[in-house]
Amino acid sequence: MTEVSRRDHKRWIDFGRGSSILLVVLLHVSLWIENEFNGGSPAVWWLFSEAMAPIRMPLFFFISGYLAASAVRRPLKESKARTIGFYYIYAFWTALFLLRLWVPIPGFDEHPSWPSFILALVLPTSFWYIWALAFFFVLAWSVERLLGAHSVWLTLPLTALAFAAPTIDAFFRPLLERPADPLMFGQMSANFVWFFIGIHGQKWWQTIMNHSTGPLAATLAMLYLAVALAYVWTDAIAWTRPLLAAIGLVAVATALPHLPGRNAVVNWIEGVGKLTLPVYIFHIFAISALSGLVKLTGFSSIISADPQLYGAIIPPILAALLAWVSLLLGRVILASPFRWTLSPDWLKAERQETRGA
């Protein structure tokens, strides 16, 4: 048995969010290697990222919903940081990300149409998770007003929506012209249920954590890995992901109370969890810049010569480096006159509660 203290309560939240975002960075680096250099069988870190896909964002959105549980029951005007604040940050950085495509660089002259540019500012694309945080909160707040204590029953249709996510994704992805990123309504559909469960599932989550044991945590972790690896190796259809996400979340709930003691790695992961926004935003810019740099310098031919080797070496090292630099840059910006790009001063309400959410 283990009772989760208030201090440990904060630790598992930061560690959980930090782990999720680091898995996202690893995914994007692995995806870059696979798309640009690997024409054969997938490299090891891409397979690992595929195995983590069912739990990577569900865990993040569950924790975000968990933290929003009290806010959805308050007046919406008290939650500017969770609504207009997140949308402002999304639109600002999406605009910068797309405007980079108009920079005159030899060999890189493709840019989106203006209609696609405008749509990308109001619909979820590259930085879709920031858009989703605002959208999910407004929907959950509205449901709370309409259904009150009965709102928990919305979990059932949201679960059905999660199972339909592959179909929704296939419909929306092609609607924006390249090189604008695709619309991410499929990911939105897959993850809203976990945000909603985070709002309404605090008691059962705490019960699982408080009754966790080391052997139980290890058993559930091995169960998830076994099922996830089977999912990857058998090329299972994507609609099985909600089932894997449920198994994974329970496994995480039993594992988080057994976090290792303070050390440099754990402290760093928790630091990422405290400030996920800059890590998420800046690593995407960095990968885009690296992609162009590798092509211009000719290093792409070196990586393409042995994508399995470089696909095993580069992703974890580069992901850790990008996350570290992004976190450092975020801290510098937040301490500078440019903090308005990540945390504008007109968003006073809930800043402490939602920072990095």
NORCOR-V40001 format. One record per residue. N is the residue number from 1. RES is the residue in one letter. PHI is phi in whole degrees, -180 to 180 (NA if undefined). NEAR is the number of other ideal C-beta (glycine too) atoms within 10 Angstrom. D_CENTER is the distance of its C-alpha to the mean C-alpha in whole Angstrom. Layout:
# NORCOR-V40001
n=N res=RES phi=PHI near=NEAR d_center=D_CENTER
n=N res=RES phi=PHI near=NEAR d_center=D_CENTER
This chain:
# NORCOR-V40001
n=1 res=M phi=NA near=7 d_center=31
n=2 res=T phi=-147 near=14 d_center=29
n=3 res=E phi=-94 near=10 d_center=28
n=4 res=V phi=-85 near=16 d_center=25
n=5 res=S phi=-73 near=10 d_center=26
n=6 res=R phi=-61 near=7 d_center=25
n=7 res=R phi=-66 near=7 d_center=24
n=8 res=D phi=-67 near=16 d_center=23
n=9 res=H phi=-59 near=13 d_center=21
n=10 res=K phi=-68 near=13 d_center=19
n=11 res=R phi=-62 near=19 d_center=19
n=12 res=W phi=-67 near=22 d_center=17
n=13 res=I phi=-64 near=19 d_center=14
n=14 res=D phi=-66 near=21 d_center=14
n=15 res=F phi=-66 near=21 d_center=14
n=16 res=G phi=-64 near=23 d_center=11
n=17 res=R phi=-67 near=24 d_center=9
n=18 res=G phi=-62 near=26 d_center=10
n=19 res=S phi=-62 near=21 d_center=10
n=20 res=S phi=-61 near=26 d_center=6
n=21 res=I phi=-69 near=27 d_center=5
n=22 res=L phi=-65 near=23 d_center=9
n=23 res=L phi=-66 near=20 d_center=8
n=24 res=V phi=-65 near=23 d_center=6
n=25 res=V phi=-61 near=24 d_center=9
n=26 res=L phi=-61 near=24 d_center=11
n=27 res=L phi=-59 near=21 d_center=10
n=28 res=H phi=-67 near=21 d_center=11
n=29 res=V phi=-66 near=28 d_center=14
n=30 res=S phi=-63 near=26 d_center=15
n=31 res=L phi=-63 near=15 d_center=15
n=32 res=W phi=-60 near=19 d_center=17
n=33 res=I phi=-62 near=24 d_center=19
n=34 res=E phi=-65 near=19 d_center=20
n=35 res=N phi=-72 near=10 d_center=20
n=36 res=E phi=-101 near=15 d_center=22
n=37 res=F phi=-129 near=21 d_center=25
n=38 res=N phi=-108 near=20 d_center=25
n=39 res=G phi=-100 near=8 d_center=27
n=40 res=G phi=-111 near=9 d_center=27
n=41 res=S phi=-70 near=10 d_center=26
n=42 res=P phi=-62 near=18 d_center=22
n=43 res=A phi=-77 near=23 d_center=22
n=44 res=V phi=-62 near=14 d_center=21
n=45 res=W phi=-76 near=22 d_center=17
n=46 res=W phi=-70 near=23 d_center=16
n=47 res=L phi=-64 near=16 d_center=18
n=48 res=F phi=-62 near=20 d_center=16
n=49 res=S phi=-64 near=24 d_center=13
n=50 res=E phi=-64 near=18 d_center=14
n=51 res=A phi=-66 near=20 d_center=15
n=52 res=M phi=-86 near=22 d_center=12
n=53 res=A phi=-56 near=21 d_center=10
n=54 res=P phi=-67 near=25 d_center=12
n=55 res=I phi=-116 near=25 d_center=10
n=56 res=R phi=-57 near=21 d_center=7
n=57 res=M phi=-85 near=24 d_center=5
n=58 res=P phi=-54 near=27 d_center=8
n=59 res=L phi=-64 near=24 d_center=9
n=60 res=F phi=-61 near=29 d_center=6
n=61 res=F phi=-73 near=26 d_center=8
n=62 res=F phi=-61 near=27 d_center=11
n=63 res=I phi=-64 near=24 d_center=11
n=64 res=S phi=-63 near=26 d_center=11
n=65 res=G phi=-66 near=26 d_center=13
n=66 res=Y phi=-56 near=20 d_center=15
n=67 res=L phi=-74 near=19 d_center=16
n=68 res=A phi=-93 near=25 d_center=17
n=69 res=A phi=-58 near=15 d_center=19
n=70 res=S phi=-79 near=10 d_center=22
n=71 res=A phi=-67 near=22 d_center=21
n=72 res=V phi=-68 near=24 d_center=21
n=73 res=R phi=-99 near=12 d_center=25
n=74 res=R phi=-107 near=13 d_center=26
n=75 res=P phi=-56 near=8 d_center=27
n=76 res=L phi=-62 near=16 d_center=24
n=77 res=K phi=-66 near=8 d_center=26
n=78 res=E phi=-85 near=11 d_center=25
n=79 res=S phi=-121 near=22 d_center=21
n=80 res=K phi=-60 near=19 d_center=21
n=81 res=A phi=-64 near=26 d_center=18
n=82 res=R phi=-86 near=27 d_center=16
n=83 res=T phi=-116 near=19 d_center=18
n=84 res=I phi=-63 near=16 d_center=19
n=85 res=G phi=-63 near=22 d_center=18
n=86 res=F phi=-66 near=25 d_center=14
n=87 res=Y phi=-66 near=18 d_center=16
n=88 res=Y phi=-58 near=19 d_center=18
n=89 res=I phi=-63 near=24 d_center=15
n=90 res=Y phi=-60 near=25 d_center=14
n=91 res=A phi=-64 near=16 d_center=17
n=92 res=F phi=-62 near=18 d_center=18
n=93 res=W phi=-76 near=22 d_center=16
n=94 res=T phi=-65 near=25 d_center=16
n=95 res=A phi=-60 near=14 d_center=20
n=96 res=L phi=-64 near=12 d_center=20
n=97 res=F phi=-64 near=19 d_center=18
n=98 res=L phi=-78 near=20 d_center=20
n=99 res=L phi=-64 near=11 d_center=23
n=100 res=R phi=-61 near=15 d_center=23
n=101 res=L phi=-72 near=16 d_center=24
n=102 res=W phi=-92 near=11 d_center=27
n=103 res=V phi=-68 near=9 d_center=28
n=104 res=P phi=-73 near=6 d_center=31
n=105 res=I phi=-121 near=11 d_center=30
n=106 res=P phi=-56 near=6 d_center=33
n=107 res=G phi=87 near=8 d_center=31
n=108 res=F phi=-128 near=15 d_center=28
n=109 res=D phi=-119 near=9 d_center=30
n=110 res=E phi=-92 near=8 d_center=28
n=111 res=H phi=-145 near=16 d_center=26
n=112 res=P phi=-72 near=20 d_center=25
n=113 res=S phi=-69 near=11 d_center=27
n=114 res=W phi=-64 near=8 d_center=27
n=115 res=P phi=-59 near=11 d_center=27
n=116 res=S phi=-66 near=18 d_center=23
n=117 res=F phi=-61 near=19 d_center=23
n=118 res=I phi=-65 near=12 d_center=23
n=119 res=L phi=-63 near=17 d_center=21
n=120 res=A phi=-66 near=23 d_center=18
n=121 res=L phi=-80 near=15 d_center=19
n=122 res=V phi=-111 near=12 d_center=19
n=123 res=L phi=-122 near=17 d_center=17
n=124 res=P phi=-75 near=24 d_center=13
n=125 res=T phi=-130 near=22 d_center=13
n=126 res=S phi=-54 near=21 d_center=11
n=127 res=F phi=-101 near=23 d_center=9
n=128 res=W phi=-60 near=23 d_center=9
n=129 res=Y phi=-66 near=25 d_center=6
n=130 res=I phi=-69 near=25 d_center=9
n=131 res=W phi=-59 near=23 d_center=11
n=132 res=A phi=-64 near=24 d_center=10
n=133 res=L phi=-59 near=26 d_center=10
n=134 res=A phi=-70 near=21 d_center=14
n=135 res=F phi=-65 near=19 d_center=15
n=136 res=F phi=-61 near=27 d_center=14
n=137 res=F phi=-65 near=25 d_center=16
n=138 res=V phi=-63 near=17 d_center=19
n=139 res=L phi=-64 near=16 d_center=19
n=140 res=A phi=-64 near=23 d_center=19
n=141 res=W phi=-62 near=21 d_center=21
n=142 res=S phi=-66 near=13 d_center=24
n=143 res=V phi=-63 near=19 d_center=24
n=144 res=E phi=-61 near=18 d_center=25
n=145 res=R phi=-71 near=12 d_center=28
n=146 res=L phi=-79 near=10 d_center=29
n=147 res=L phi=-111 near=12 d_center=29
n=148 res=G phi=58 near=10 d_center=29
n=149 res=A phi=-64 near=7 d_center=29
n=150 res=H phi=-86 near=9 d_center=29
n=151 res=S phi=-63 near=18 d_center=25
n=152 res=V phi=-59 near=15 d_center=24
n=153 res=W phi=-68 near=12 d_center=26
n=154 res=L phi=-65 near=20 d_center=23
n=155 res=T phi=-56 near=15 d_center=21
n=156 res=L phi=-65 near=10 d_center=23
n=157 res=P phi=-66 near=10 d_center=23
n=158 res=L phi=-69 near=20 d_center=19
n=159 res=T phi=-65 near=17 d_center=19
n=160 res=A phi=-61 near=12 d_center=21
n=161 res=L phi=-62 near=18 d_center=19
n=162 res=A phi=-63 near=22 d_center=16
n=163 res=F phi=-67 near=17 d_center=19
n=164 res=A phi=-86 near=15 d_center=20
n=165 res=A phi=-55 near=22 d_center=16
n=166 res=P phi=-59 near=16 d_center=18
n=167 res=T phi=-67 near=13 d_center=21
n=168 res=I phi=-63 near=18 d_center=19
n=169 res=D phi=-62 near=19 d_center=17
n=170 res=A phi=-62 near=11 d_center=20
n=171 res=F phi=-75 near=12 d_center=22
n=172 res=F phi=-86 near=19 d_center=19
n=173 res=R phi=-55 near=14 d_center=18
n=174 res=P phi=-80 near=10 d_center=22
n=175 res=L phi=-73 near=13 d_center=22
n=176 res=L phi=-97 near=20 d_center=22
n=177 res=E phi=-73 near=12 d_center=24
n=178 res=R phi=-66 near=10 d_center=23
n=179 res=P phi=-91 near=12 d_center=22
n=180 res=A phi=-62 near=22 d_center=20
n=181 res=D phi=-71 near=20 d_center=16
n=182 res=P phi=-70 near=19 d_center=16
n=183 res=L phi=-71 near=22 d_center=16
n=184 res=M phi=-107 near=22 d_center=12
n=185 res=F phi=-68 near=19 d_center=14
n=186 res=G phi=-64 near=22 d_center=14
n=187 res=Q phi=-64 near=20 d_center=10
n=188 res=M phi=-60 near=24 d_center=11
n=189 res=S phi=-64 near=21 d_center=14
n=190 res=A phi=-72 near=28 d_center=12
n=191 res=N phi=-112 near=29 d_center=10
n=192 res=F phi=-61 near=23 d_center=13
n=193 res=V phi=-61 near=28 d_center=15
n=194 res=W phi=-75 near=28 d_center=12
n=195 res=F phi=-61 near=27 d_center=12
n=196 res=F phi=-68 near=25 d_center=16
n=197 res=I phi=-66 near=23 d_center=17
n=198 res=G phi=-60 near=25 d_center=15
n=199 res=I phi=-67 near=27 d_center=18
n=200 res=H phi=-101 near=19 d_center=21
n=201 res=G phi=-112 near=21 d_center=20
n=202 res=Q phi=-61 near=15 d_center=20
n=203 res=K phi=-65 near=8 d_center=24
n=204 res=W phi=-70 near=12 d_center=23
n=205 res=W phi=-64 near=21 d_center=20
n=206 res=Q phi=-65 near=15 d_center=23
n=207 res=T phi=-62 near=12 d_center=25
n=208 res=I phi=-62 near=20 d_center=24
n=209 res=M phi=-63 near=21 d_center=23
n=210 res=N phi=-72 near=13 d_center=26
n=211 res=H phi=-108 near=14 d_center=28
n=212 res=S phi=-76 near=20 d_center=26
n=213 res=T phi=-128 near=13 d_center=28
n=214 res=G phi=-58 near=12 d_center=27
n=215 res=P phi=-60 near=9 d_center=29
n=216 res=L phi=-65 near=16 d_center=27
n=217 res=A phi=-61 near=18 d_center=23
n=218 res=A phi=-65 near=14 d_center=25
n=219 res=T phi=-63 near=13 d_center=26
n=220 res=L phi=-69 near=20 d_center=23
n=221 res=A phi=-64 near=15 d_center=21
n=222 res=M phi=-67 near=11 d_center=23
n=223 res=L phi=-62 near=14 d_center=23
n=224 res=Y phi=-61 near=24 d_center=19
n=225 res=L phi=-62 near=14 d_center=20
n=226 res=A phi=-63 near=11 d_center=23
n=227 res=V phi=-68 near=18 d_center=22
n=228 res=A phi=-66 near=22 d_center=19
n=229 res=L phi=-66 near=14 d_center=21
n=230 res=A phi=-62 near=13 d_center=23
n=231 res=Y phi=-60 near=20 d_center=21
n=232 res=V phi=-73 near=18 d_center=20
n=233 res=W phi=-72 near=11 d_center=24
n=234 res=T phi=-95 near=8 d_center=25
n=235 res=D phi=54 near=8 d_center=23
n=236 res=A phi=-62 near=14 d_center=22
n=237 res=I phi=-67 near=9 d_center=22
n=238 res=A phi=-66 near=18 d_center=18
n=239 res=W phi=-72 near=14 d_center=19
n=240 res=T phi=-78 near=15 d_center=19
n=241 res=R phi=-59 near=22 d_center=16
n=242 res=P phi=-58 near=23 d_center=16
n=243 res=L phi=-66 near=14 d_center=19
n=244 res=L phi=-65 near=20 d_center=17
n=245 res=A phi=-63 near=25 d_center=14
n=246 res=A phi=-63 near=19 d_center=17
n=247 res=I phi=-62 near=18 d_center=18
n=248 res=G phi=-64 near=25 d_center=15
n=249 res=L phi=-66 near=22 d_center=15
n=250 res=V phi=-64 near=17 d_center=19
n=251 res=A phi=-62 near=22 d_center=19
n=252 res=V phi=-65 near=25 d_center=16
n=253 res=A phi=-60 near=25 d_center=18
n=254 res=T phi=-81 near=23 d_center=21
n=255 res=A phi=-88 near=20 d_center=20
n=256 res=L phi=-61 near=23 d_center=18
n=257 res=P phi=-65 near=23 d_center=22
n=258 res=H phi=-107 near=15 d_center=23
n=259 res=L phi=-58 near=15 d_center=21
n=260 res=P phi=-66 near=8 d_center=23
n=261 res=G phi=-63 near=5 d_center=25
n=262 res=R phi=-60 near=10 d_center=25
n=263 res=N phi=-153 near=8 d_center=24
n=264 res=A phi=-61 near=7 d_center=23
n=265 res=V phi=-69 near=10 d_center=20
n=266 res=V phi=-62 near=16 d_center=19
n=267 res=N phi=-61 near=12 d_center=20
n=268 res=W phi=-68 near=16 d_center=17
n=269 res=I phi=-61 near=19 d_center=14
n=270 res=E phi=-65 near=21 d_center=15
n=271 res=G phi=-63 near=17 d_center=16
n=272 res=V phi=-63 near=26 d_center=12
n=273 res=G phi=-65 near=25 d_center=11
n=274 res=K phi=-76 near=14 d_center=14
n=275 res=L phi=-144 near=22 d_center=13
n=276 res=T phi=-75 near=26 d_center=9
n=277 res=L phi=-55 near=24 d_center=10
n=278 res=P phi=-64 near=25 d_center=12
n=279 res=V phi=-64 near=27 d_center=10
n=280 res=Y phi=-64 near=24 d_center=8
n=281 res=I phi=-71 near=25 d_center=11
n=282 res=F phi=-74 near=21 d_center=13
n=283 res=H phi=-68 near=25 d_center=12
n=284 res=I phi=-69 near=20 d_center=12
n=285 res=F phi=-59 near=17 d_center=16
n=286 res=A phi=-65 near=20 d_center=17
n=287 res=I phi=-64 near=17 d_center=16
n=288 res=S phi=-61 near=16 d_center=18
n=289 res=A phi=-66 near=11 d_center=21
n=290 res=L phi=-63 near=15 d_center=21
n=291 res=S phi=-59 near=15 d_center=21
n=292 res=G phi=-66 near=14 d_center=24
n=293 res=L phi=-65 near=11 d_center=26
n=294 res=V phi=-63 near=17 d_center=26
n=295 res=K phi=-67 near=14 d_center=28
n=296 res=L phi=-69 near=13 d_center=30
n=297 res=T phi=-91 near=9 d_center=31
n=298 res=G phi=87 near=8 d_center=32
n=299 res=F phi=-68 near=13 d_center=29
n=300 res=S phi=-60 near=15 d_center=28
n=301 res=S phi=-67 near=10 d_center=31
n=302 res=I phi=-68 near=12 d_center=31
n=303 res=I phi=-66 near=18 d_center=27
n=304 res=S phi=-66 near=14 d_center=28
n=305 res=A phi=-66 near=10 d_center=31
n=306 res=D phi=-148 near=13 d_center=30
n=307 res=P phi=-66 near=20 d_center=26
n=308 res=Q phi=-69 near=13 d_center=26
n=309 res=L phi=-66 near=11 d_center=27
n=310 res=Y phi=-70 near=17 d_center=25
n=311 res=G phi=-70 near=24 d_center=22
n=312 res=A phi=-92 near=15 d_center=22
n=313 res=I phi=-93 near=16 d_center=23
n=314 res=I phi=-68 near=19 d_center=21
n=315 res=P phi=-55 near=26 d_center=17
n=316 res=P phi=-67 near=16 d_center=17
n=317 res=I phi=-69 near=10 d_center=19
n=318 res=L phi=-68 near=21 d_center=18
n=319 res=A phi=-62 near=23 d_center=14
n=320 res=A phi=-64 near=16 d_center=16
n=321 res=L phi=-65 near=14 d_center=18
n=322 res=L phi=-63 near=23 d_center=15
n=323 res=A phi=-65 near=27 d_center=13
n=324 res=W phi=-64 near=14 d_center=17
n=325 res=V phi=-65 near=15 d_center=18
n=326 res=S phi=-64 near=25 d_center=15
n=327 res=L phi=-65 near=22 d_center=15
n=328 res=L phi=-63 near=13 d_center=19
n=329 res=L phi=-63 near=17 d_center=19
n=330 res=G phi=-61 near=24 d_center=17
n=331 res=R phi=-65 near=13 d_center=20
n=332 res=V phi=-64 near=12 d_center=22
n=333 res=I phi=-64 near=17 d_center=21
n=334 res=L phi=-67 near=16 d_center=21
n=335 res=A phi=-98 near=9 d_center=24
n=336 res=S phi=-117 near=10 d_center=26
n=337 res=P phi=-65 near=6 d_center=27
n=338 res=F phi=-95 near=10 d_center=24
n=339 res=R phi=-61 near=14 d_center=22
n=340 res=W phi=-62 near=15 d_center=22
n=341 res=T phi=-76 near=17 d_center=20
n=342 res=L phi=-122 near=20 d_center=17
n=343 res=S phi=-153 near=20 d_center=19
n=344 res=P phi=-63 near=17 d_center=22
n=345 res=D phi=-66 near=8 d_center=25
n=346 res=W phi=-77 near=11 d_center=26
n=347 res=L phi=-106 near=19 d_center=23
n=348 res=K phi=-81 near=9 d_center=24
n=349 res=A phi=-63 near=17 d_center=24
n=350 res=E phi=66 near=19 d_center=21
n=351 res=R phi=-57 near=14 d_center=20
n=352 res=Q phi=-66 near=7 d_center=20
n=353 res=E phi=-76 near=14 d_center=18
n=354 res=T phi=-104 near=23 d_center=15
n=355 res=R phi=-57 near=15 d_center=15
n=356 res=G phi=71 near=20 d_center=11
n=357 res=A phi=-66 near=20 d_center=10
